[in-house]
Amino acid sequence: MTQPSIGGRPLTPAPGIPTPELRVARFRGHARRLTWSALVLIVTAGAVGYFYGHLPPPFTNWMLLGAAAAIVLLLVLIPFLVWWGRVYTVTTRRVIARGGIGGGGTRELSHVRGYTIDMRRGPIQRMWGTGTLTLRNGIDEPLRLLDIPSAVLVHEVLVDQVEVNQILAHRELPLPGPATGTSGMMPPNPPPPLPPRPA
């Protein structure tokens, strides 16, 4: 099982300091979906060991090995590669979902634009501490984080990231200028008057 590696609540940098993008968490879906693949691998290995050299004619050992290789490829290797290739990354600026074998498709959702987070947890997911998070910003297609471990913790981290990014976005907006200008800067204080010269 791949547990999310999550740091603490992000610190808000001082005004004017650039904020680099940092990785907050990286995780995959819960590995329990590979349970059936593991059982198929065990049963296939046991069947090959039991029937190898004891097949009735016209079957041969190479037929047995070929059938076992096809079963392992279709029911063990491909599901593992699909699971391994689907990676979710949370940074201080966005959520990135890479899916497919070889990380073919990539989707991103920015924290600063804001989004709602819906969490769905069935009875089995509650037992394992997992859940599915759906992120919606009202514009793009919803981004689903499927059956992720520590779903409640990931939910809290995403809420924190949206909050911090909203604060930073509003803080970087220019201040309203004075009535006579739009520079966004307050006029400097006038210098104090000079003391009168002695006669």
Z-matrix of the N, CA and C atoms (Angstrom, degrees):
N
C 1 1.456
C 2 1.519 1 108.82
N 3 1.297 2 116.17 1 137.23
C 4 1.461 3 122.05 2 178.92
C 5 1.516 4 109.06 3 -99.17
N 6 1.322 5 117.04 4 109.71
C 7 1.451 6 121.21 5 178.75
C 8 1.517 7 109.59 6 -88.32
N 9 1.329 8 118.17 7 142.87
C 10 1.464 9 119.60 8 176.76
C 11 1.516 10 110.97 9 -64.38
N 12 1.315 11 116.32 10 137.26
C 13 1.457 12 121.74 11 173.36
C 14 1.517 13 107.18 12 -98.25
N 15 1.337 14 115.80 13 102.92
C 16 1.454 15 120.91 14 -170.14
C 17 1.518 16 109.38 15 -120.70
N 18 1.328 17 115.52 16 130.60
C 19 1.454 18 120.45 17 176.91
C 20 1.511 19 111.21 18 -83.99
N 21 1.318 20 116.34 19 -170.94
C 22 1.450 21 120.95 20 179.90
C 23 1.511 22 112.15 21 -77.79
N 24 1.332 23 115.20 22 -174.51
C 25 1.464 24 120.77 23 179.12
C 26 1.522 25 108.91 24 -63.58
N 27 1.347 26 116.87 25 133.90
C 28 1.461 27 119.20 26 -176.14
C 29 1.514 28 111.77 27 -65.65
N 30 1.333 29 115.36 28 142.91
C 31 1.450 30 121.41 29 177.90
C 32 1.524 31 109.12 30 -84.13
N 33 1.309 32 115.48 31 142.77
C 34 1.468 33 120.13 32 178.65
C 35 1.520 34 108.34 33 -87.03
N 36 1.349 35 117.85 34 120.36
C 37 1.467 36 119.23 35 -178.94
C 38 1.519 37 111.21 36 -71.00
N 39 1.316 38 114.86 37 162.43
C 40 1.465 39 120.95 38 178.67
C 41 1.520 40 109.60 39 -68.86
N 42 1.334 41 117.71 40 152.63
C 43 1.469 42 120.36 41 179.15
C 44 1.522 43 111.18 42 -58.51
N 45 1.341 44 115.02 43 140.11
C 46 1.450 45 120.89 44 177.33
C 47 1.513 46 114.45 45 88.05
N 48 1.341 47 118.08 46 -12.37
C 49 1.459 48 120.53 47 179.78
C 50 1.524 49 108.03 48 -90.28
N 51 1.346 50 118.61 49 129.59
C 52 1.467 51 119.55 50 179.29
C 53 1.520 52 111.07 51 -64.35
N 54 1.325 53 115.90 52 145.53
C 55 1.458 54 120.89 53 -177.73
C 56 1.524 55 108.77 54 -108.56
N 57 1.318 56 118.64 55 105.91
C 58 1.462 57 120.44 56 178.96
C 59 1.521 58 110.40 57 -71.15
N 60 1.311 59 115.48 58 153.17
C 61 1.462 60 120.17 59 177.85
C 62 1.526 61 109.10 60 -80.85
N 63 1.317 62 115.92 61 122.36
C 64 1.454 63 122.21 62 -178.85
C 65 1.520 64 109.63 63 -117.76
N 66 1.326 65 116.00 64 148.23
C 67 1.458 66 119.94 65 176.78
C 68 1.521 67 109.26 66 -82.11
N 69 1.322 68 115.89 67 126.38
C 70 1.458 69 121.90 68 -179.59
C 71 1.529 70 110.55 69 -95.70
N 72 1.316 71 116.95 70 -43.12
C 73 1.467 72 120.55 71 -177.92
C 74 1.521 73 109.50 72 -154.42
N 75 1.311 74 115.13 73 150.57
C 76 1.465 75 121.93 74 174.26
C 77 1.523 76 107.26 75 -143.09
N 78 1.331 77 116.42 76 129.52
C 79 1.457 78 119.34 77 -175.81
C 80 1.511 79 110.54 78 -156.87
N 81 1.326 80 114.74 79 167.26
C 82 1.458 81 122.95 80 175.15
C 83 1.518 82 107.99 81 -119.57
N 84 1.323 83 115.18 82 172.72
C 85 1.453 84 119.49 83 173.66
C 86 1.522 85 110.27 84 -63.47
N 87 1.324 86 115.48 85 162.04
C 88 1.459 87 120.12 86 -178.39
C 89 1.528 88 110.53 87 -61.59
N 90 1.323 89 116.27 88 140.61
C 91 1.462 90 120.93 89 -174.57
C 92 1.526 91 113.14 90 -80.03
N 93 1.330 92 118.03 91 0.37
C 94 1.463 93 117.61 92 -178.64
C 95 1.521 94 112.15 93 -66.93
N 96 1.340 95 117.24 94 -19.22
C 97 1.458 96 119.12 95 177.84
C 98 1.521 97 111.50 96 -68.48
N 99 1.329 98 117.53 97 -12.12
C 100 1.460 99 121.27 98 176.34
C 101 1.519 100 112.62 99 -89.92
N 102 1.333 101 117.61 100 6.12
C 103 1.470 102 120.45 101 -178.69
C 104 1.523 103 111.05 102 -61.39
N 105 1.349 104 116.71 103 -45.32
C 106 1.461 105 119.77 104 -179.18
C 107 1.525 106 110.35 105 -65.09
N 108 1.300 107 118.04 106 -36.77
C 109 1.464 108 120.33 107 177.36
C 110 1.523 109 110.99 108 -63.62
N 111 1.321 110 116.47 109 -40.78
C 112 1.467 111 119.37 110 178.13
C 113 1.525 112 111.05 111 -64.51
N 114 1.339 113 117.39 112 -40.89
C 115 1.465 114 120.00 113 178.05
C 116 1.522 115 111.48 114 -64.64
N 117 1.342 116 116.80 115 -40.66
C 118 1.467 117 120.07 116 177.56
C 119 1.518 118 110.54 117 -62.07
N 120 1.322 119 117.40 118 -41.36
C 121 1.460 120 120.54 119 179.07
C 122 1.526 121 111.38 120 -62.79
N 123 1.329 122 116.62 121 -42.67
C 124 1.466 123 120.09 122 -179.67
C 125 1.525 124 110.81 123 -65.60
N 126 1.333 125 116.69 124 -45.60
C 127 1.466 126 120.34 125 -179.03
C 128 1.522 127 110.65 126 -65.24
N 129 1.329 128 117.17 127 -40.74
C 130 1.465 129 120.36 128 -179.84
C 131 1.524 130 111.10 129 -64.60
N 132 1.340 131 116.12 130 -44.21
C 133 1.464 132 119.34 131 178.39
C 134 1.530 133 111.12 132 -62.24
N 135 1.345 134 116.73 133 -40.45
C 136 1.460 135 119.64 134 177.99
C 137 1.518 136 112.52 135 -65.88
N 138 1.345 137 117.00 136 -40.07
C 139 1.468 138 120.34 137 179.85
C 140 1.521 139 111.29 138 -66.54
N 141 1.349 140 116.72 139 -40.60
C 142 1.470 141 118.90 140 178.14
C 143 1.519 142 110.39 141 -63.67
N 144 1.333 143 117.07 142 -43.44
C 145 1.456 144 119.34 143 178.60
C 146 1.519 145 113.21 144 -63.95
N 147 1.315 146 117.00 145 -33.92
C 148 1.470 147 120.89 146 -177.68
C 149 1.534 148 111.78 147 -77.51
N 150 1.342 149 117.18 148 -42.87
C 151 1.464 150 120.19 149 -173.60
C 152 1.525 151 113.65 150 -92.36
N 153 1.338 152 118.49 151 -12.17
C 154 1.458 153 119.43 152 -177.64
C 155 1.533 154 110.06 153 -63.34
N 156 1.340 155 115.73 154 123.99
C 157 1.469 156 120.76 155 -179.80
C 158 1.510 157 114.02 156 83.57
N 159 1.323 158 118.30 157 -1.90
C 160 1.467 159 121.58 158 -178.58
C 161 1.519 160 112.06 159 -127.67
N 162 1.318 161 116.92 160 27.11
C 163 1.456 162 120.64 161 -178.93
C 164 1.526 163 110.18 162 -83.47
N 165 1.330 164 116.57 163 139.51
C 166 1.474 165 118.37 164 176.39
C 167 1.527 166 109.84 165 -74.34
N 168 1.327 167 117.80 166 150.79
C 169 1.463 168 119.35 167 176.22
C 170 1.520 169 109.59 168 -65.50
N 171 1.312 170 120.73 169 147.38
C 172 1.476 171 127.81 170 10.68
C 173 1.522 172 113.33 171 -93.90
N 174 1.312 173 118.93 172 14.56
C 175 1.464 174 120.91 173 -178.51
C 176 1.518 175 110.36 174 -77.18
N 177 1.325 176 114.70 175 146.48
C 178 1.468 177 120.31 176 179.50
C 179 1.530 178 109.36 177 -125.21
N 180 1.323 179 114.00 178 169.14
C 181 1.467 180 119.48 179 -177.88
C 182 1.525 181 112.21 180 -64.03
N 183 1.337 182 117.36 181 -35.90
C 184 1.467 183 118.49 182 -179.04
C 185 1.523 184 111.05 183 -66.98
N 186 1.354 185 117.45 184 -31.14
C 187 1.465 186 120.49 185 174.58
C 188 1.529 187 110.58 186 -63.89
N 189 1.323 188 115.08 187 -41.88
C 190 1.470 189 119.99 188 178.73
C 191 1.523 190 110.76 189 -62.93
N 192 1.334 191 116.55 190 -45.32
C 193 1.466 192 120.02 191 -179.81
C 194 1.526 193 111.35 192 -66.49
N 195 1.341 194 116.77 193 -37.86
C 196 1.466 195 119.51 194 178.14
C 197 1.519 196 111.93 195 -64.87
N 198 1.340 197 116.73 196 -42.94
C 199 1.467 198 119.75 197 178.26
C 200 1.522 199 110.72 198 -64.78
N 201 1.337 200 116.80 199 -40.57
C 202 1.471 201 120.10 200 178.89
C 203 1.517 202 110.88 201 -64.44
N 204 1.351 203 117.40 202 -40.48
C 205 1.463 204 120.41 203 179.50
C 206 1.521 205 110.80 204 -64.75
N 207 1.336 206 117.98 205 -39.77
C 208 1.462 207 120.75 206 178.90
C 209 1.525 208 111.04 207 -65.50
N 210 1.332 209 116.85 208 -41.36
C 211 1.467 210 120.29 209 179.17
C 212 1.521 211 110.55 210 -63.88
N 213 1.335 212 116.30 211 -44.46
C 214 1.466 213 120.10 212 -179.36
C 215 1.529 214 110.24 213 -64.91
N 216 1.340 215 117.50 214 -39.58
C 217 1.462 216 120.14 215 179.89
C 218 1.518 217 111.69 216 -64.59
N 219 1.341 218 116.86 217 -46.73
C 220 1.463 219 120.69 218 -174.21
C 221 1.520 220 113.12 219 -77.76
N 222 1.317 221 117.47 220 -38.60
C 223 1.466 222 120.20 221 -171.51
C 224 1.524 223 114.52 222 -105.64
N 225 1.339 224 117.32 223 -8.07
C 226 1.468 225 119.68 224 -179.21
C 227 1.529 226 110.72 225 -121.81
N 228 1.329 227 116.72 226 -57.86
C 229 1.460 228 119.92 227 -172.16
C 230 1.530 229 112.48 228 -69.58
N 231 1.330 230 117.63 229 -48.04
C 232 1.469 231 119.92 230 -178.36
C 233 1.530 232 112.00 231 -64.05
N 234 1.357 233 120.16 232 -46.32
C 235 1.481 234 117.96 233 175.51
C 236 1.528 235 113.14 234 -59.23
N 237 1.350 236 117.24 235 -36.23
C 238 1.461 237 119.17 236 178.61
C 239 1.521 238 111.07 237 -65.88
N 240 1.348 239 117.37 238 -42.59
C 241 1.460 240 120.06 239 -179.42
C 242 1.528 241 111.42 240 -66.62
N 243 1.333 242 116.89 241 -36.76
C 244 1.472 243 119.67 242 177.01
C 245 1.519 244 109.94 243 -64.21
N 246 1.333 245 116.97 244 -44.34
C 247 1.469 246 120.50 245 178.46
C 248 1.535 247 110.86 246 -63.96
N 249 1.321 248 116.62 247 -43.63
C 250 1.462 249 120.90 248 -177.99
C 251 1.523 250 111.73 249 -67.01
N 252 1.329 251 117.76 250 -33.18
C 253 1.450 252 120.80 251 -176.99
C 254 1.510 253 114.35 252 -79.70
N 255 1.338 254 118.60 253 -14.47
C 256 1.466 255 121.18 254 179.92
C 257 1.524 256 108.70 255 -92.34
N 258 1.322 257 115.97 256 103.32
C 259 1.460 258 122.70 257 -174.81
C 260 1.522 259 108.92 258 -122.68
N 261 1.317 260 115.68 259 136.80
C 262 1.458 261 122.35 260 176.78
C 263 1.524 262 108.22 261 -112.79
N 264 1.328 263 115.38 262 131.84
C 265 1.466 264 120.78 263 179.86
C 266 1.523 265 108.56 264 -127.12
N 267 1.329 266 115.67 265 131.35
C 268 1.463 267 121.97 266 175.34
C 269 1.517 268 106.96 267 -112.36
N 270 1.331 269 116.01 268 121.67
C 271 1.453 270 121.13 269 175.62
C 272 1.530 271 108.42 270 -112.60
N 273 1.309 272 115.68 271 -178.39
C 274 1.460 273 119.54 272 179.22
C 275 1.525 274 112.12 273 -75.17
N 276 1.339 275 118.13 274 -4.15
C 277 1.458 276 120.72 275 179.97
C 278 1.524 277 114.29 276 -121.82
N 279 1.319 278 118.41 277 -23.99
C 280 1.464 279 119.49 278 -172.27
C 281 1.517 280 111.72 279 -158.95
N 282 1.341 281 114.65 280 169.73
C 283 1.458 282 123.17 281 171.19
C 284 1.528 283 106.62 282 -111.79
N 285 1.323 284 116.61 283 130.02
C 286 1.459 285 121.97 284 -177.74
C 287 1.522 286 108.26 285 -119.81
N 288 1.329 287 116.31 286 128.93
C 289 1.466 288 122.13 287 177.09
C 290 1.516 289 107.96 288 -119.45
N 291 1.332 290 115.29 289 118.13
C 292 1.463 291 120.70 290 175.98
C 293 1.515 292 107.96 291 -110.44
N 294 1.328 293 115.75 292 129.24
C 295 1.455 294 118.97 293 -176.86
C 296 1.508 295 112.01 294 -133.16
N 297 1.322 296 115.14 295 163.73
C 298 1.449 297 120.79 296 177.50
C 299 1.511 298 111.84 297 91.48
N 300 1.336 299 114.37 298 163.83
C 301 1.457 300 120.33 299 178.73
C 302 1.523 301 108.20 300 -69.76
N 303 1.322 302 116.36 301 125.94
C 304 1.453 303 120.97 302 -177.12
C 305 1.510 304 113.56 303 81.44
N 306 1.333 305 117.57 304 11.94
C 307 1.467 306 120.77 305 179.52
C 308 1.512 307 112.27 306 63.81
N 309 1.341 308 117.34 307 43.33
C 310 1.457 309 122.09 308 -174.90
C 311 1.516 310 114.10 309 -60.75
N 312 1.334 311 118.45 310 -56.23
C 313 1.460 312 120.80 311 -176.65
C 314 1.512 313 111.92 312 -98.56
N 315 1.333 314 116.40 313 139.54
C 316 1.460 315 121.72 314 179.54
C 317 1.524 316 108.78 315 -130.53
N 318 1.328 317 115.63 316 133.03
C 319 1.463 318 121.74 317 175.28
C 320 1.518 319 108.64 318 -128.24
N 321 1.345 320 114.97 319 145.87
C 322 1.457 321 120.36 320 -178.80
C 323 1.523 322 109.61 321 -132.17
N 324 1.323 323 114.57 322 151.24
C 325 1.457 324 121.21 323 176.07
C 326 1.521 325 107.22 324 -139.97
N 327 1.335 326 115.62 325 125.14
C 328 1.459 327 120.73 326 -174.88
C 329 1.525 328 110.63 327 -83.91
N 330 1.348 329 115.76 328 138.70
C 331 1.468 330 120.18 329 177.08
C 332 1.525 331 111.36 330 -68.36
N 333 1.327 332 117.20 331 -36.13
C 334 1.453 333 120.20 332 -171.47
C 335 1.527 334 111.58 333 -68.26
N 336 1.316 335 117.75 334 -26.39
C 337 1.462 336 120.13 335 177.57
C 338 1.517 337 111.75 336 -76.47
N 339 1.325 338 116.52 337 -18.84
C 340 1.453 339 121.02 338 178.71
C 341 1.523 340 111.90 339 80.38
N 342 1.314 341 116.07 340 151.19
C 343 1.459 342 122.28 341 177.77
C 344 1.520 343 109.15 342 -163.62
N 345 1.315 344 114.76 343 158.65
C 346 1.459 345 120.18 344 174.97
C 347 1.524 346 108.57 345 -94.40
N 348 1.321 347 115.73 346 152.39
C 349 1.456 348 121.67 347 -177.16
C 350 1.524 349 108.28 348 -123.14
N 351 1.323 350 116.24 349 116.79
C 352 1.459 351 121.76 350 174.48
C 353 1.522 352 108.36 351 -106.63
N 354 1.331 353 115.88 352 132.04
C 355 1.459 354 120.37 353 179.59
C 356 1.524 355 109.62 354 -115.49
N 357 1.332 356 115.71 355 128.16
C 358 1.462 357 121.66 356 178.12
C 359 1.517 358 108.09 357 -118.38
N 360 1.329 359 114.79 358 127.18
C 361 1.465 360 120.13 359 -179.27
C 362 1.518 361 109.09 360 -136.97
N 363 1.323 362 115.72 361 118.22
C 364 1.452 363 120.47 362 175.11
C 365 1.520 364 110.67 363 -84.48
N 366 1.331 365 117.14 364 177.76
C 367 1.472 366 119.80 365 -178.96
C 368 1.525 367 113.30 366 -59.71
N 369 1.331 368 116.85 367 -42.19
C 370 1.469 369 119.35 368 -179.61
C 371 1.525 370 110.01 369 -68.93
N 372 1.335 371 116.24 370 -38.34
C 373 1.460 372 118.95 371 178.28
C 374 1.529 373 111.16 372 -64.29
N 375 1.325 374 116.77 373 -36.97
C 376 1.475 375 119.14 374 177.57
C 377 1.525 376 110.98 375 -64.22
N 378 1.335 377 116.32 376 -37.24
C 379 1.469 378 119.45 377 178.87
C 380 1.529 379 111.28 378 -62.84
N 381 1.321 380 116.39 379 -36.82
C 382 1.463 381 120.86 380 -177.48
C 383 1.526 382 112.38 381 -93.97
N 384 1.324 383 118.38 382 -2.98
C 385 1.465 384 121.05 383 -178.86
C 386 1.518 385 113.63 384 73.44
N 387 1.331 386 116.29 385 24.17
C 388 1.458 387 120.21 386 -178.17
C 389 1.521 388 110.13 387 -107.45
N 390 1.327 389 116.40 388 178.79
C 391 1.453 390 122.04 389 178.04
C 392 1.512 391 110.17 390 179.95
N 393 1.316 392 115.47 391 168.65
C 394 1.460 393 122.07 392 177.64
C 395 1.520 394 108.44 393 -113.56
N 396 1.323 395 116.39 394 122.99
C 397 1.455 396 122.39 395 179.03
C 398 1.529 397 109.02 396 -102.92
N 399 1.327 398 115.70 397 133.77
C 400 1.459 399 122.02 398 176.69
C 401 1.518 400 108.33 399 -116.69
N 402 1.338 401 116.42 400 120.23
C 403 1.455 402 122.49 401 -177.58
C 404 1.524 403 108.42 402 -104.30
N 405 1.343 404 116.60 403 124.69
C 406 1.462 405 121.96 404 -178.89
C 407 1.526 406 109.44 405 -127.60
N 408 1.334 407 116.10 406 129.07
C 409 1.464 408 120.08 407 175.17
C 410 1.520 409 111.96 408 -109.76
N 411 1.322 410 118.52 409 4.14
C 412 1.451 411 122.54 410 177.47
C 413 1.511 412 114.68 411 81.62
N 414 1.329 413 117.85 412 -3.69
C 415 1.463 414 121.27 413 -179.33
C 416 1.526 415 110.44 414 -119.66
N 417 1.319 416 115.78 415 -58.14
C 418 1.458 417 120.79 416 -177.93
C 419 1.524 418 110.43 417 -84.50
N 420 1.324 419 114.69 418 170.16
C 421 1.456 420 120.44 419 175.22
C 422 1.524 421 109.07 420 -65.26
N 423 1.333 422 118.59 421 140.06
C 424 1.469 423 119.88 422 -178.90
C 425 1.525 424 111.82 423 -56.38
N 426 1.309 425 115.10 424 142.75
C 427 1.456 426 122.42 425 177.76
C 428 1.525 427 108.26 426 -102.03
N 429 1.330 428 117.07 427 122.15
C 430 1.459 429 121.48 428 -176.48
C 431 1.516 430 110.08 429 -108.80
N 432 1.316 431 115.59 430 127.69
C 433 1.462 432 122.95 431 172.78
C 434 1.523 433 106.09 432 -100.10
N 435 1.327 434 116.34 433 103.12
C 436 1.462 435 122.07 434 -167.27
C 437 1.519 436 112.12 435 -83.52
N 438 1.331 437 115.64 436 124.74
C 439 1.465 438 123.45 437 169.32
C 440 1.525 439 112.24 438 46.79
N 441 1.329 440 116.38 439 53.70
C 442 1.458 441 120.32 440 -175.73
C 443 1.532 442 110.38 441 -88.56
N 444 1.316 443 117.96 442 147.58
C 445 1.473 444 120.50 443 176.66
C 446 1.521 445 110.86 444 -72.60
N 447 1.327 446 115.72 445 154.76
C 448 1.474 447 122.16 446 179.42
C 449 1.517 448 110.83 447 51.07
N 450 1.338 449 115.78 448 50.87
C 451 1.466 450 120.66 449 -173.92
C 452 1.522 451 112.07 450 -62.16
N 453 1.327 452 117.93 451 -37.67
C 454 1.470 453 120.50 452 -179.19
C 455 1.532 454 110.28 453 -64.69
N 456 1.328 455 116.49 454 -42.34
C 457 1.466 456 120.41 455 179.34
C 458 1.527 457 110.92 456 -65.47
N 459 1.325 458 117.12 457 -42.37
C 460 1.465 459 120.25 458 178.51
C 461 1.528 460 109.85 459 -63.73
N 462 1.331 461 117.39 460 -38.50
C 463 1.469 462 120.94 461 177.20
C 464 1.526 463 110.59 462 -59.13
N 465 1.327 464 117.12 463 -45.98
C 466 1.459 465 120.98 464 -179.96
C 467 1.529 466 111.49 465 -63.85
N 468 1.339 467 116.65 466 -39.68
C 469 1.464 468 119.86 467 179.39
C 470 1.524 469 110.71 468 -64.22
N 471 1.331 470 117.18 469 -41.84
C 472 1.466 471 119.80 470 179.50
C 473 1.526 472 111.18 471 -64.58
N 474 1.335 473 117.06 472 -40.44
C 475 1.465 474 120.12 473 177.23
C 476 1.527 475 110.05 474 -61.52
N 477 1.335 476 117.41 475 -42.95
C 478 1.464 477 121.01 476 178.17
C 479 1.525 478 111.37 477 -61.65
N 480 1.328 479 116.91 478 -42.88
C 481 1.463 480 120.01 479 -178.09
C 482 1.524 481 111.41 480 -65.55
N 483 1.329 482 117.06 481 -41.47
C 484 1.466 483 119.78 482 177.82
C 485 1.522 484 109.64 483 -62.95
N 486 1.329 485 116.74 484 -43.01
C 487 1.468 486 120.26 485 -179.19
C 488 1.526 487 111.38 486 -62.56
N 489 1.331 488 116.99 487 -46.36
C 490 1.467 489 120.23 488 -178.79
C 491 1.524 490 110.50 489 -65.05
N 492 1.336 491 117.60 490 -42.54
C 493 1.464 492 119.93 491 -179.83
C 494 1.523 493 111.61 492 -66.11
N 495 1.337 494 117.82 493 -35.56
C 496 1.461 495 119.71 494 176.37
C 497 1.533 496 110.60 495 -65.63
N 498 1.323 497 116.58 496 -40.84
C 499 1.467 498 120.19 497 178.01
C 500 1.519 499 110.31 498 -62.30
N 501 1.337 500 117.03 499 -46.39
C 502 1.462 501 120.41 500 -179.38
C 503 1.526 502 111.18 501 -64.11
N 504 1.331 503 117.65 502 -39.65
C 505 1.461 504 120.55 503 -179.40
C 506 1.517 505 110.93 504 -64.96
N 507 1.328 506 117.26 505 -41.40
C 508 1.467 507 119.50 506 179.51
C 509 1.520 508 111.59 507 -72.60
N 510 1.316 509 117.38 508 -31.07
C 511 1.455 510 119.80 509 -179.65
C 512 1.522 511 111.82 510 -72.21
N 513 1.341 512 117.02 511 -28.02
C 514 1.457 513 120.32 512 -178.79
C 515 1.523 514 112.78 513 -84.48
N 516 1.349 515 118.08 514 -5.53
C 517 1.458 516 119.86 515 176.42
C 518 1.525 517 109.26 516 -68.47
N 519 1.357 518 118.24 517 144.45
C 520 1.470 519 119.27 518 179.36
C 521 1.524 520 110.78 519 -68.48
N 522 1.310 521 114.62 520 145.98
C 523 1.459 522 120.11 521 177.66
C 524 1.524 523 109.11 522 -70.61
N 525 1.336 524 118.47 523 147.93
C 526 1.471 525 118.91 524 177.08
C 527 1.522 526 109.93 525 -63.98
N 528 1.346 527 115.83 526 134.98
C 529 1.458 528 120.89 527 -176.48
C 530 1.518 529 112.14 528 -76.65
N 531 1.315 530 117.55 529 170.56
C 532 1.474 531 120.06 530 176.72
C 533 1.524 532 110.27 531 -67.24
N 534 1.322 533 115.82 532 171.76
C 535 1.469 534 120.72 533 -174.90
C 536 1.513 535 112.04 534 -62.65
N 537 1.336 536 118.06 535 -26.83
C 538 1.471 537 120.02 536 -176.62
C 539 1.507 538 112.82 537 -94.77
N 540 1.298 539 119.24 538 -3.72
C 541 1.457 540 120.92 539 -178.40
C 542 1.510 541 111.56 540 -156.42
N 543 1.317 542 115.38 541 173.81
C 544 1.464 543 120.74 542 -179.21
C 545 1.508 544 110.46 543 -129.11
N 546 1.308 545 115.89 544 31.91
C 547 1.458 546 117.88 545 -176.77
C 548 1.503 547 111.95 546 -72.83
N 549 1.342 548 117.98 547 -19.67
C 550 1.448 549 120.27 548 -178.22
C 551 1.508 550 112.96 549 80.07
N 552 1.325 551 118.71 550 5.95
C 553 1.457 552 121.40 551 -179.63
C 554 1.519 553 108.54 552 -119.17
N 555 1.306 554 114.61 553 144.28
C 556 1.465 555 119.78 554 177.97
C 557 1.526 556 108.59 555 -77.07
N 558 1.353 557 118.10 556 143.19
C 559 1.474 558 119.25 557 178.71
C 560 1.514 559 110.16 558 -66.06
N 561 1.329 560 116.95 559 146.37
C 562 1.470 561 118.69 560 -179.06
C 563 1.526 562 110.82 561 -68.32
N 564 1.334 563 114.75 562 156.27
C 565 1.464 564 119.67 563 177.18
C 566 1.520 565 109.07 564 -68.57
N 567 1.360 566 118.00 565 138.73
C 568 1.482 567 119.14 566 179.11
C 569 1.514 568 110.02 567 -67.54
N 570 1.334 569 116.88 568 147.15
C 571 1.472 570 118.85 569 -179.99
C 572 1.516 571 110.43 570 -67.30
N 573 1.322 572 116.99 571 152.18
C 574 1.473 573 119.31 572 178.91
C 575 1.522 574 110.25 573 -66.53
N 576 1.351 575 117.30 574 149.33
C 577 1.482 576 119.70 575 -179.36
C 578 1.522 577 110.74 576 -66.32
N 579 1.342 578 114.49 577 147.27
C 580 1.458 579 119.85 578 179.79
C 581 1.538 580 109.33 579 -75.98
N 582 1.326 581 118.07 580 147.40
C 583 1.469 582 119.96 581 177.33
C 584 1.538 583 109.65 582 -69.51
N 585 1.331 584 117.57 583 149.92
C 586 1.489 585 120.24 584 -179.58
C 587 1.528 586 110.97 585 -66.14
N 588 1.347 587 114.61 586 145.24
C 589 1.463 588 119.50 587 179.58
C 590 1.536 589 110.02 588 -74.29
N 591 1.302 590 116.57 589 143.44
C 592 1.457 591 117.87 590 176.74
C 593 1.532 592 111.15 591 -68.51
N 594 1.314 593 117.23 592 143.34
C 595 1.466 594 122.02 593 -177.83
C 596 1.512 595 112.14 594 -72.77
